[in-house]
Amino acid sequence: MSIFRYKGSKVWTMDFLFHGQRIRESTGTRSKTLALKIEDKRRRALEEGAAGIRKQHQPRLLSVAADEWLDLKKATLAPRSVAIEKANLAHLLPELGRKLVCDIDARDVARYQQTRLDDEASPKTVNLEIGTLRAILKRSGQWARLQPEVKMLPARDDVGRAITADEETALLQACARSRSRSLVPFVTLAIETGARYGVIRTLQWGCVDFENRCLKFGKDKTAAGTGRIVPLSQRAVAALNFWATHFPERKPEHYVFPAERYGAGGDKFSPKAYHVDPSKPIGDIKEAWEAARVRAAKILKGETKETEPDTETEAKEEITPLACRFHDLRHTAVSRMLNAGTPIAKVAKIVGWSPATMVRMAARYGHFSLNELRGAVESINGAGIEAQSPVFSPVSDVRTEAKRPN
């Protein structure tokens, strides 16, 4: 008998051999008839698995499949990646969550893409959301039938821009008038090193070497960028030296830009910092940054004076802010180094590009004139080797030799 009951138990247990291995599991039922059916189903599942027959999933709603997929991925994804996937699902599920995964087709995906574009979502954002949908459908074995017809939206990969010298001056002046005292050194360090926002935010004093004028960045977006050592320009050193005077009791494990609150008051609206916690990195500079962009636009137009009081509510005024994302400071650093003739391999080492990214960035930033390319070709033979014209036999002589009798 392949099922039995332990002494004192009313639940049937299955017991059989499969490929030389004993399978002994509870059926979870008191009914002998049902227990026999469960045991037979278990045997069949093991046999199909051994034969390579893929188990068919029962039809499920996309919302249910999404929850299962996210629970499975949480163990391997970083917290930030989990937050991104949840944000993608927040857009996907209201549109497609009530559909069975087996009923979703390419037309549903195309309608979703168009709906998101009508909501003014960027093509890159929509593609990220479709990537999440693809991962869920792959796990359910449904993506293969959609793949030939589903197309990703064409997304621009060159939206970054380098700010001009005048824009940089106006931006730093605007940052200097912010209540956030960390904004000037934060932005200066971004321009002078080309580092990403998150890397600067989590920088610690122990990674800053004033004697050798360099710093060691921590965890970055890529493995090539993590732990890289970057030399500091004179302006970056000056900015960090001045910033360090605000923290005379700093320790190596303290953050360069600590978490702190800001306020302002008095007749001159003097900014004040309080609740400083050097054991935690600064939270977010978005409000101060957006206000600085607006203020910089006013400075460039000559609509503001340095003696005017500063308020972060300027960001709410009806004025077009300076067209500069924080990531554009990285583009600015890269563009200036390349324009100065710095080899792209050195630039990649400074900003932390991976080898694959360096190839893409070489295509993005590598805009050379014909004369510049001609000079590069001429330099091949410019290493002190006397150029000699190669000797080729005239075509007529070759033909004559071929016809000459032996």
C-alpha positions as CSV (number, residue, x, y, z in Angstrom):
1,M,0.0,0.0,0.0
2,S,1.4,3.4,-1.0
3,I,-0.5,5.3,1.7
4,F,-0.8,4.7,5.4
5,R,-1.6,6.5,8.7
6,Y,0.7,6.9,11.6
7,K,-0.5,5.5,14.9
8,G,-2.9,7.9,16.5
9,S,-3.2,10.1,13.4
10,K,-6.3,10.4,11.2
11,V,-4.4,11.9,8.2
12,W,-3.1,9.7,5.4
13,T,0.6,9.8,4.4
14,M,1.9,8.8,1.0
15,D,5.0,6.5,0.9
16,F,6.6,5.3,-2.4
17,L,9.9,5.0,-4.1
18,F,10.9,7.2,-7.1
19,H,14.3,6.8,-8.8
20,G,15.6,5.0,-5.8
21,Q,14.6,7.7,-3.4
22,R,11.8,7.3,-0.8
23,I,9.1,9.9,-1.0
24,R,7.1,10.1,2.3
25,E,4.8,13.1,2.5
26,S,1.5,13.9,4.2
27,T,-1.5,14.1,1.9
28,G,-3.2,16.5,4.3
29,T,-6.6,14.7,4.2
30,R,-8.5,12.1,6.2
31,S,-10.2,10.7,3.1
32,K,-8.5,7.5,1.8
33,T,-10.0,8.0,-1.7
34,L,-8.7,11.6,-1.9
35,A,-5.4,10.6,-0.5
36,L,-5.0,8.0,-3.3
37,K,-5.7,10.7,-5.9
38,I,-3.2,13.0,-4.3
39,E,-0.6,10.3,-4.2
40,D,-1.2,9.5,-7.9
41,K,-0.9,13.2,-8.8
42,R,2.3,13.5,-6.9
43,R,3.8,10.5,-8.7
44,R,2.7,12.0,-12.1
45,A,4.3,15.4,-11.3
46,L,7.6,13.7,-10.4
47,E,7.6,11.7,-13.6
48,E,6.8,14.7,-15.8
49,G,9.6,16.7,-14.1
50,A,12.1,13.9,-14.6
51,A,11.0,13.7,-18.3
52,G,11.6,17.4,-18.8
53,I,7.9,18.3,-19.2
54,R,7.4,21.9,-18.1
55,K,4.8,22.4,-15.5
56,Q,1.9,24.5,-16.7
57,H,0.9,27.4,-14.5
58,Q,-2.8,28.0,-13.8
59,P,-4.2,31.1,-15.4
60,R,-3.7,34.0,-13.0
61,L,-4.5,37.7,-12.9
62,L,-1.5,39.9,-13.7
63,S,-1.9,41.5,-10.2
64,V,-1.5,38.1,-8.6
65,A,1.5,37.1,-10.8
66,A,3.1,40.5,-10.1
67,D,2.9,40.0,-6.3
68,E,4.5,36.6,-6.6
69,W,7.2,37.8,-8.9
70,L,8.1,40.7,-6.7
71,D,8.2,38.5,-3.6
72,L,10.6,36.2,-5.4
73,K,12.9,39.1,-6.6
74,K,13.1,41.0,-3.2
75,A,15.8,38.6,-2.0
76,T,18.1,39.5,-4.9
77,L,17.3,43.1,-5.7
78,A,18.7,46.1,-3.9
79,P,16.2,48.2,-1.9
80,R,16.4,51.0,-4.5
81,S,15.6,48.5,-7.3
82,V,12.6,47.1,-5.4
83,A,11.3,50.7,-5.1
84,I,11.7,51.2,-8.8
85,E,9.8,47.9,-9.6
86,K,7.0,48.9,-7.2
87,A,6.8,52.3,-9.0
88,N,6.5,50.5,-12.4
89,L,3.8,48.2,-11.1
90,A,1.9,51.3,-9.7
91,H,1.4,52.3,-13.4
92,L,1.0,48.8,-14.9
93,L,-1.6,47.3,-12.6
94,P,-4.4,49.9,-12.9
95,E,-4.3,49.3,-16.7
96,L,-3.5,45.6,-16.9
97,G,-3.8,44.2,-13.4
98,R,-7.3,42.7,-13.9
99,K,-6.3,40.8,-17.0
100,L,-5.2,37.2,-17.0
101,V,-1.6,36.8,-18.0
102,C,-2.6,34.4,-20.7
103,D,-5.0,37.0,-22.2
104,I,-2.6,39.9,-22.4
105,D,-1.5,40.4,-26.0
106,A,0.6,42.8,-28.0
107,R,-2.3,45.2,-28.6
108,D,-2.8,45.6,-24.9
109,V,0.9,46.5,-24.5
110,A,0.7,49.0,-27.4
111,R,-2.4,50.6,-25.9
112,Y,-0.6,50.9,-22.6
113,Q,2.4,52.5,-24.2
114,Q,0.3,55.1,-26.0
115,T,-1.7,55.8,-22.8
116,R,1.5,56.5,-20.9
117,L,2.9,58.7,-23.7
118,D,-0.4,60.7,-23.6
119,D,0.2,61.1,-19.8
120,E,3.5,62.8,-20.8
121,A,5.7,59.9,-19.5
122,S,9.1,59.7,-21.2
123,P,9.8,56.8,-23.6
124,K,12.6,55.6,-21.4
125,T,10.2,55.5,-18.4
126,V,7.6,53.5,-20.4
127,N,10.3,51.1,-21.6
128,L,11.3,50.4,-17.9
129,E,7.7,49.6,-17.1
130,I,7.4,47.3,-20.1
131,G,10.6,45.6,-18.9
132,T,8.9,44.8,-15.6
133,L,5.8,43.5,-17.4
134,R,8.2,41.3,-19.6
135,A,9.8,39.8,-16.5
136,I,6.4,38.9,-15.0
137,L,5.2,37.4,-18.2
138,K,8.4,35.4,-18.7
139,R,8.0,33.8,-15.4
140,S,4.5,32.8,-16.4
141,G,5.7,31.5,-19.7
142,Q,3.7,34.0,-21.7
143,W,6.2,36.4,-23.0
144,A,7.4,34.3,-26.0
145,R,4.1,34.7,-27.8
146,L,4.2,38.5,-27.4
147,Q,7.9,39.1,-28.1
148,P,7.8,39.2,-31.9
149,E,5.1,41.9,-31.9
150,V,6.0,44.1,-28.9
151,K,8.4,46.9,-29.7
152,M,10.2,49.1,-27.2
153,L,9.8,52.9,-27.7
154,P,12.7,54.7,-29.3
155,A,14.3,56.6,-26.4
156,R,16.9,59.3,-26.6
157,D,20.2,58.5,-24.9
158,D,21.8,61.9,-25.4
159,V,19.5,64.2,-23.4
160,G,22.4,65.4,-21.2
161,R,24.0,68.8,-21.8
162,A,27.1,70.6,-20.7
163,I,26.4,74.0,-19.1
164,T,28.3,77.1,-20.2
165,A,30.7,79.1,-18.1
166,D,28.1,81.8,-17.6
167,E,25.5,79.3,-16.5
168,E,27.9,77.8,-14.1
169,T,28.7,81.2,-12.6
170,A,25.0,82.0,-12.2
171,L,24.2,78.6,-10.8
172,L,27.0,78.8,-8.1
173,Q,25.8,82.4,-7.2
174,A,22.3,81.1,-6.8
175,C,23.5,78.1,-4.7
176,A,25.4,80.5,-2.4
177,R,22.2,82.4,-1.6
178,S,20.3,79.2,-0.6
179,R,19.4,78.5,3.0
180,S,21.1,75.1,2.4
181,R,24.7,75.8,3.3
182,S,25.8,72.4,1.8
183,L,24.6,73.3,-1.7
184,V,27.7,75.2,-2.9
185,P,30.3,72.6,-1.9
186,F,27.9,69.8,-3.1
187,V,27.5,71.3,-6.6
188,T,31.2,72.4,-6.8
189,L,32.3,68.8,-6.1
190,A,29.9,67.5,-8.7
191,I,31.3,69.8,-11.4
192,E,34.9,69.3,-10.4
193,T,34.8,65.4,-10.2
194,G,31.9,64.4,-12.5
195,A,30.6,62.2,-9.7
196,R,27.0,61.1,-9.5
197,Y,24.6,62.5,-6.9
198,G,24.4,59.4,-4.8
199,V,28.2,59.0,-4.6
200,I,28.7,62.6,-3.3
201,R,25.8,62.3,-0.9
202,T,27.4,59.2,0.8
203,L,31.0,60.5,0.8
204,Q,32.7,60.3,4.2
205,W,35.6,62.4,5.6
206,G,37.7,59.3,5.9
207,C,37.8,59.1,2.1
208,V,39.0,62.7,1.7
209,D,42.9,62.9,1.5
210,F,43.7,66.6,1.8
211,E,47.5,66.0,1.8
212,N,47.5,64.2,-1.5
213,R,44.6,66.2,-2.9
214,C,42.4,63.2,-3.8
215,L,39.4,61.3,-2.5
216,K,38.1,57.8,-2.7
217,F,34.5,57.3,-3.6
218,G,32.4,54.6,-2.1
219,K,29.7,52.5,-3.7
220,D,28.8,53.7,-7.2
221,K,26.3,52.6,-9.9
222,T,28.9,50.4,-11.6
223,A,31.7,48.1,-10.3
224,A,34.2,50.2,-12.3
225,G,33.2,53.3,-10.4
226,T,33.0,51.8,-6.9
227,G,36.1,52.5,-4.8
228,R,37.8,54.7,-7.5
229,I,40.4,57.3,-6.4
230,V,39.9,60.7,-8.0
231,P,42.4,63.6,-7.8
232,L,40.9,66.9,-6.8
233,S,41.3,70.2,-8.6
234,Q,42.4,73.4,-6.7
235,R,38.8,74.6,-6.6
236,A,37.5,71.3,-5.3
237,V,40.2,71.3,-2.5
238,A,39.4,74.9,-1.6
239,A,35.7,74.1,-1.4
240,L,36.3,71.0,0.8
241,N,38.7,72.9,3.0
242,F,36.2,75.6,3.6
243,W,33.4,73.1,4.2
244,A,35.6,71.2,6.7
245,T,35.8,74.3,8.9
246,H,32.1,73.8,9.7
247,F,32.9,70.4,11.3
248,P,36.0,70.8,13.6
249,E,35.1,67.6,15.5
250,R,34.6,65.5,12.4
251,K,35.6,61.8,12.4
252,P,36.6,59.6,9.5
253,E,33.2,57.7,9.6
254,H,31.2,61.0,9.5
255,Y,29.6,62.0,6.3
256,V,30.9,65.0,4.4
257,F,27.4,66.2,3.8
258,P,25.5,65.2,7.0
259,A,21.8,65.2,7.6
260,E,20.7,68.6,9.0
261,R,17.7,70.9,9.0
262,Y,17.7,74.5,7.8
263,G,15.9,77.6,8.8
264,A,16.1,81.4,8.4
265,G,15.0,84.4,10.3
266,G,15.8,87.9,11.4
267,D,15.8,91.2,9.5
268,K,18.5,89.9,7.1
269,F,16.8,86.5,6.8
270,S,20.0,84.8,7.9
271,P,20.0,81.0,7.3
272,K,20.7,78.7,10.2
273,A,21.4,74.9,10.4
274,Y,20.3,72.8,13.3
275,H,19.7,69.1,14.2
276,V,23.0,68.2,12.5
277,D,23.6,64.4,12.5
278,P,27.0,63.6,11.0
279,S,26.4,59.8,11.3
280,K,23.7,60.1,8.6
281,P,24.1,61.4,5.0
282,I,22.1,64.3,3.8
283,G,18.6,63.4,2.8
284,D,17.6,65.3,-0.3
285,I,18.7,68.6,-1.9
286,K,15.9,68.7,-4.5
287,E,14.0,71.6,-3.1
288,A,17.1,73.7,-2.7
289,W,18.4,72.7,-6.1
290,E,15.2,73.5,-7.9
291,A,15.1,76.9,-6.2
292,A,18.7,77.5,-7.3
293,R,17.8,76.7,-10.9
294,V,15.1,79.3,-10.8
295,R,17.3,81.9,-9.1
296,A,20.1,81.2,-11.7
297,A,17.7,81.9,-14.5
298,K,16.8,85.2,-12.9
299,I,20.5,86.1,-12.5
300,L,21.2,85.3,-16.2
301,K,18.3,87.7,-17.1
302,G,19.5,90.3,-14.7
303,E,16.2,90.2,-12.8
304,T,17.7,89.8,-9.3
305,K,20.3,91.4,-7.1
306,E,22.7,89.8,-4.7
307,T,21.3,91.9,-1.9
308,E,17.8,90.5,-2.2
309,P,16.6,88.2,0.5
310,D,16.5,84.5,-0.5
311,T,13.5,82.2,-0.1
312,E,13.1,78.7,-1.4
313,T,9.6,79.7,-2.5
314,E,11.2,81.2,-5.6
315,A,10.9,77.8,-7.2
316,K,7.1,78.3,-7.3
317,E,7.3,81.5,-9.3
318,E,6.2,81.6,-12.9
319,I,9.7,81.6,-14.4
320,T,11.5,79.0,-16.5
321,P,14.3,77.6,-14.5
322,L,17.8,77.1,-15.8
323,A,17.8,74.0,-18.1
324,C,20.2,72.0,-16.0
325,R,19.5,68.7,-14.3
326,F,21.9,67.7,-11.6
327,H,23.2,64.9,-13.8
328,D,24.2,67.6,-16.4
329,L,27.0,68.6,-14.0
330,R,28.5,65.2,-14.8
331,H,28.1,65.8,-18.5
332,T,29.8,69.2,-18.0
333,A,32.8,67.7,-16.4
334,V,33.2,65.0,-19.0
335,S,32.7,67.4,-21.9
336,R,35.3,69.8,-20.6
337,M,37.9,67.1,-20.0
338,L,37.5,65.8,-23.5
339,N,37.5,69.2,-25.1
340,A,40.8,69.8,-23.3
341,G,42.3,66.8,-25.0
342,T,42.1,64.3,-22.1
343,P,42.1,60.7,-23.5
344,I,38.8,59.1,-23.0
345,A,40.4,56.2,-21.1
346,K,41.5,58.7,-18.4
347,V,38.0,60.3,-18.4
348,A,36.5,56.9,-17.9
349,K,38.8,56.2,-14.9
350,I,37.9,59.5,-13.3
351,V,34.1,59.3,-13.7
352,G,33.9,55.5,-13.2
353,W,32.7,54.2,-16.6
354,S,32.6,50.5,-17.2
355,P,34.4,49.3,-20.4
356,A,31.0,48.9,-22.2
357,T,29.9,52.4,-21.1
358,M,33.2,53.9,-22.3
359,V,32.5,52.6,-25.8
360,R,29.0,54.1,-25.9
361,M,30.3,57.4,-24.4
362,A,33.1,57.5,-27.0
363,A,30.4,57.5,-29.7
364,R,28.3,60.1,-27.9
365,Y,31.1,62.6,-27.2
366,G,33.4,61.7,-30.1
367,H,32.4,64.5,-32.5
368,F,35.6,65.3,-34.5
369,S,36.0,67.4,-37.6
370,L,37.6,66.0,-40.8
371,N,40.8,67.9,-40.1
372,E,41.1,66.4,-36.6
373,L,40.7,62.9,-38.0
374,R,43.2,63.7,-40.8
375,G,45.7,64.8,-38.1
376,A,45.2,61.6,-36.3
377,V,45.9,59.6,-39.4
378,E,49.0,61.6,-40.2
379,S,50.3,61.0,-36.7
380,I,50.6,57.3,-37.4
381,N,53.6,57.9,-39.5
382,G,55.0,60.7,-37.4
383,A,57.1,58.8,-34.9
384,G,60.4,59.6,-36.6
385,I,60.1,57.0,-39.3
386,E,60.9,58.4,-42.7
387,A,58.0,57.9,-45.0
388,Q,58.7,55.9,-48.1
389,S,56.4,55.4,-51.0
390,P,55.6,51.7,-51.6
391,V,56.9,50.3,-54.9
392,F,54.3,48.6,-57.0
393,S,54.8,47.2,-60.5
394,P,52.9,48.9,-63.2
395,V,49.9,47.0,-64.4
396,S,51.3,47.0,-68.0
397,D,54.6,45.4,-66.8
398,V,52.7,42.7,-64.9
399,R,50.7,41.8,-67.9
400,T,53.8,41.7,-70.1
401,E,55.5,39.4,-67.7
402,A,52.5,37.1,-67.8
403,K,52.5,36.9,-71.6
404,R,56.3,36.4,-72.0
405,P,57.1,32.9,-73.1
406,N,59.5,30.7,-71.1
